């Protein structure tokens, strides 16, 4: 279950953004188990997952 201060802070920010005319919000987090609480919170607040391919190469 997701609940807490994080949700309240995100909702505050989203409401402020909407009031200023911003129409899209983006958040980003990791896909590993340690970031599951963040993903749960974002999904609970209505964020949808946007598939993306991001490539890195160590030089």
JORA-V435197 format. One record per pair of residues at least 12 apart in sequence whose C-alpha atoms are under 10 Angstrom apart, sorted by the first residue. I is the first residue (numbers start at 0). J is the second residue. Records with the same first field share a line. If there is no record, write none. Layout:
# JORA-V435197
I=J / J
This chain:
# JORA-V435197
0=36 / 39 / 40 / 43
1=36 / 37 / 38 / 39 / 40 / 41 / 42 / 43 / 44
2=36 / 39 / 40 / 43
3=40
5=36 / 37 / 40 / 41
6=37 / 40 / 41 / 43 / 44
9=26 / 40 / 41 / 44
10=44
12=24
13=44
24=46
25=41 / 46 / 47 / 49
26=38 / 41 / 46 / 47 / 48
27=41 / 48 / 49
28=41
